[in-house]
Amino acid sequence: MTPELIQIQTGADTVPLPALPLDQVREFIRASKAENTLRGYQSDWRHFCGWCEARGLGPLPATPEGVAAYIAECAGHLKVGSIQRRLNAIAEAHKAVGLESPTHSPIVANTMKGIRRMKGTAACQKSPTLTDDIRAMVDATDSGLIGARDRALILLGFAGAFRRSELVGLDVEDCAFSKDGLTVTLRRSKTDQEGAGRRVGIPYGSNPETCPIRTLQGWLELAGITSGPLFRSINRHGQVQSGRLAGLDLARIVKKLAERAGLDAAKYAGHSLRAGHATTAAIAGASERSIMNQTGHRSVQMVRRYIREGSLFRENSAGKLGL
């Protein structure tokens, strides 16, 4: 099939240029956002379309009044962040077909402002795993392959302050061992969708039982892994599989070990390792810059939230009252 042509004007001449095939254009557009974001938008857009259909309204283009009514109804059962994501999905759907988004209208903006004021925007974060928690979780791991993997997983995740997707996305080729420590190359992350890459240093631990480097080397040697995914599933026969763990697997492992360590498993998940690093480092007096260098945060406000958590009792004026 002959590709469509785009006409461009150069002086007195009109020069036809071959256009990119539409399927390739769509592929590039999809690649402009993370897969998880796209899946969320698709789900949210389907929900909005269903809501509109049930009320005889057109979703595209949607009216500002219709969108305001939709988010007002959502406020009865969704958190503020979820409602905002649905607004983002509606805006993206309109942008994709060249229509002005109704989400920017005053009635929608004021409705959302009222929802924020009435419901609040405080985030419900999972509890951070502090160093004592990590030690207890390591002590609670199984023997054999599963235990070796789980120890390496939580210790590397804690020491590197990695996001779930970063940790389970690592390959052996991303790890460079040296006498100074371990250098981990993150080829892509949430804040680096274009794949510029970032290197994270992991120093040797003082205790061999909780040293992230020694436990990682032990896992690789025991599992016989020399290339490909760093952390893999293990079947019921004790055989290491070729596929990598998923983010949900990490959350499941953290919850399992938290429960064994006597912690409330409902309060912990995969993000607890990353949050635990930042909070523990803040308690120990680490600077904002050093924490951000390890976590890869671009926003100092996010890091300061962890520092505030870590300083709740260490720098508390109530302790100076002589009570």
N, C-alpha and C positions, 0 to 999 in steps of 0.2 A: 504494500500500500504506500502511495506517495505521501510523504509527510506534509502537513499543512505548512503554508508559508506565512511568514511575518513580513510585512512591507515596512521598510524604514526609508525616511527621506534624507538624502545626502545632497545638498545643493539642489541642482535641477533634476537629478536623477532619482528614481525610485528603485531601490535595490532589494530584490527578494532574498530573504534569508530563511534557511530551513529551521522550523521550530522544533523544540524538543518534543518527542512523543508525549502525549498527555499522561500515559501511565508512568513515564519517568518523572514528569513534573509532580504528579501525585506522590511518588516515592520520595522525592526530595522534600516535599512539604511534610510528609509524615516523619521524616528523619529530623525535622527541625525541633521536634519535641520528644521527650523520653517516652518509651513504650508504656510505662505505668501511667503517665499523664494522659496519653491518648486513650488508653483503656478506660480510665476514669471519666474522661469527657464523653466517650461513646455511651457509657452506662447512664450518665447524667442526662445526656441529650435524649436517649430513649425514654427515660422517665418523664421528661418535660413533654415530649411528643405525645405520650400516653395520657398525660394530664390534660393537654390541650384537646385531644380527640374526645375524651370523655365529656368535655364541656362545649364541644362544637366550635373550638377556636383554632385558628391557623397558627402553627408553630413557626412558620418561616414565610414572610416576616411576622414576628410576634409583636404585639402592641405593648407599649410600656405598662398600660393598666393590667394587661394579662400577666406580664412577668411579675409585677408587684403583688398581684393576688397569689401567684404561684409561690413566691418566696415567703409570703405571710403564712400560707398554709404549711409550708415546709418547716417554719419556725416552731410548729407544735411538736415536732419529733426529731428534728435534726440539730446538730451543733452548728455554731456560727461558721466554722471553717468549711463544713460540708455544704452549707447554703452558698457560701462564696464560690466554692468550686462549681456548683451548678450554674451560677451566674456566669462564670468563666466559660463553661461549656456552651451556653446560649450565645455568648458574645463570639466565640470562635466559629460557631455554626453560621452566624450571620456574616462574619468576616470572610469565610470561605467562599461565599457566593456573591461577595461585593455589596452586601447590604449594610446599612447603618445599624449598629447594635442598639436595641432598646434598653440595654442594661445601664447605659450612661445617662438616661433621662432623669430629671429631678424626682419624679414620683418613685422610681426604683431606688435611687440613691438615698432618699429620705426614709423609705421603708427599711432598707438595709441598716441605715444608721439607727433607727428605732429598735430593730432586732438586736443590734450589738449592745445598745444601752440596757435593754431589758434582760437579755440572756447572758451578757458578759462575754468576754473573749479569753478568759484564763484557760490556758492549755492544760489538758489532763495528760501529763507525761508519765511514762513508766519510771519506776524508781531506779536510781543509779546503783550499779554494783560497785561498792567501794573495795579497797584492797582486802580487808578482812573477809568480805563476802566472797571475793574471788578465791581466796585461799580455801575457804570452807567448801566452795563448789568443786575445786580441784580435788580435795580430799574425798568428795562424794562420787567421783567418776568411777566407771566400771574398769575392770581389768581387760587386758587384751586390746584388740584393734579399736573397738568403739571408745574405750577409755582414752587411748592414745590420741585418737582424733579429737575427741571432745575437749581434752586438756589443751591441745595445740590451738583449737578453734577459739576457746574463750580467752586464753592468755594472749594470743596474737591480736584478737579483736580488742581486748582491753588495753594492751600496750600501744597499739597503733591508732586507737580511737577511730576505728573504721566504721563506716556505715554498713548496714546489712548487705546491700548490693555490692559494695566494694570488697567486703571480706569473702563472700562466697564466689565472687567473680575472679578471684586471684588464680593465676596459673603458676606452676613451678618456675617457668621462665621469668616471672615477675619478681623473683626473690634472688638476691645476690648476697651470699654469706661471705663475711670477711672476719679478720681478727678483731675489728672494731665493733662488729655487730651485724645486723641484717638490714639491707636496704630493699624496701618494697616499692616497686613502681606501679602506681595506679594509672592505668592507661585511659580510664574514663571514670567519671564520677558524676554525682548529682549536680555539682557546681562546675563541671568540666565536660559538658555534653559534646564539645567539638574535639575532644580527645587530645588536648595539648599534653596531658600527662603530668603527674606530680610524684615526687619521691618522698618516702617516709622512712625515717631512721628508727630502728628498734635496737636499743642497747641490750647487752647481756644482763640477765638478772643476777642478783647476789645469791639467791637460793636456787640450786639446780632443779628442785621440785616445781618451782613456779617460774623458771626462766622461759620466756616465750620462744627464744631461739633454740635452746636445747630440746624443748618439748616438740617443736615443729620438726627439727631434724630427726627426732626419735619416731615421730609419726610417719614421715616420709620413708625412713629406712624400714620400719616394720611393715608398712603397706606396700613397699616396693614401687613407689611412685617416683618416676624420674622426669616426667614431662606431663603437660596437660593440667587439668583442674587440680588445685591444691587440696581442696576438701571435698570428699566424695561420700556417697552413701555406701552402706555395708549391708548385704542381704542377710537373711536369717541363718544362712549357712556360714557366716563369717567371711564372706568373700567381698573384697573391695570392688565396687562397680566403676564403670568408666565415666558416668555422668557426674556433674558437680552437684553439691547441695544447693537448695533454694533458700531464699530469705526466710520462708516459713519454717524450714528445717532448723535454721539457726535459732529462731524464736522458741521452737519446741525444745531444743537442747538446753537453752538457757533456763526455761521454765522447769524442766525436769531436774536440772542440777540445783536450782534455787530451792525447789521443794525438798530435795534430799538434804540440803544444807540447813533446813529448818526455817527458810524464809517463806513469805507469802508469795507463791508462784504467780498469782494473779497480778501482782504489782511489777513483774519483771518480764522483759522481752528482749529481742535482739538489740534494740537501741540502748538497753541498760548498760552494755559494755562501753559504748561510746560516751554516754552521759556520765558513766562512772569514772572514766579516765579524766574528763574535764573537771568533774566535781572534786575528785581526789587530788588532782594536781593543784586546784585552787586552794584546798584545805592546807596543802603543803607549802603554799606561798608562791607557786609558779606564776610567772608574769602572763599577762594577756597575750603578748606576742608569742611566747613559747607554746601556749595552749593552742593558739590559732595555727601555728606552724604544723602542729601534729594533727589537729582535727580537720584542717583545711577550710575552716569557717571563713567566709568573706565578711560576715557581719559581726562587728564587735559586740553588738547588742545581744546576739545569741550567746556568745561566750560569757558575757557579763551575767547572764541569767544563771549559768552554772556557778560562776564565782560567788554570786549572792547566796546561792544554796549552800556552797561550801563554807561561807563566812557567817552563816546565821548565828552560830554560837561562838566561833573563834573571835569575831570582832563585834560583840554584842554589847551595847551600852548598858543594858539591864544588868550585866555582870559587874558594873562599876557602882551599883547603887547601895552596896553593903547590906543587902537583904539576907 
